[in-house]
Amino acid sequence: MGYPFEVLVGTITLKPGREKKIRHFYPWVQNGEILSVDGNPSPGDLVKVVDSQGVWLGIGTYYPTHRFP
């Protein structure tokens, strides 16, 4: 059974070069590494995380007021 992708509310795009640690299984993205937030995610929503070229990296929980949203 696949993941229910309809629950993803937005997309977080990382700045160029910031995807390396994510590809090496580091679990956090910091505010300063985010290039853009597409959609209208609310705190706690699931979002897609992509690199600066739009390549899929994973799924995250969005918290815009935290150091690690």
URURVEN-V796040 format. One record per pair of residues at least 4 apart in sequence whose C-alpha atoms are under 7 Angstrom apart, sorted by the first residue. I is the first residue (numbers start at 0). J is the second residue. D is the distance in Angstrom with one decimal. If there is no record, write none. Layout:
I:J:D
I:J:D
This chain:
6:45:6.8
7:45:5.0
7:46:4.9
7:47:6.4
8:38:6.5
8:39:6.8
8:40:5.5
8:44:6.5
8:45:6.1
8:46:5.6
9:37:5.4
9:38:4.4
9:39:6.1
9:40:5.5
9:46:4.9
9:47:6.3
10:36:5.8
10:37:5.0
10:38:6.6
10:46:5.3
10:47:4.6
10:48:5.8
11:33:6.8
11:35:6.0
11:36:4.7
11:37:6.5
11:46:6.7
11:47:6.1
11:48:4.8
11:49:6.2
12:33:6.0
12:34:5.5
12:35:5.2
12:36:6.4
12:48:6.1
12:49:5.0
12:50:5.6
12:51:5.8
13:17:6.1
13:18:6.7
13:32:5.7
13:33:4.5
13:34:5.0
13:49:6.3
13:50:5.0
13:51:5.4
14:32:5.6
14:33:5.6
14:34:4.7
14:51:5.6
15:51:5.2
17:32:6.1
18:22:6.2
18:50:5.8
19:23:6.4
20:24:6.5
20:25:5.4
21:25:4.9
21:26:6.6
27:67:6.2
28:32:6.5
28:67:5.6
28:68:6.9
29:66:5.7
29:67:4.5
29:68:6.5
30:66:5.8
30:67:6.1
30:68:6.4
40:44:5.8
42:61:5.5
42:62:4.7
42:63:6.6
43:60:5.6
43:61:5.3
43:62:5.9
44:60:5.6
44:61:5.5
45:58:6.7
45:59:5.6
45:60:4.6
45:61:6.2
46:58:5.7
46:59:5.3
46:60:6.2
46:61:6.5
47:57:6.1
47:58:4.7
47:59:6.4
48:55:6.3
48:56:5.5
48:57:5.2
48:58:5.6
48:59:6.7
49:53:5.2
49:54:5.2
49:55:4.5
49:56:5.1
50:54:5.4
50:55:6.8
50:56:6.8
61:68:5.1
62:68:3.9
63:68:4.8
64:68:6.7
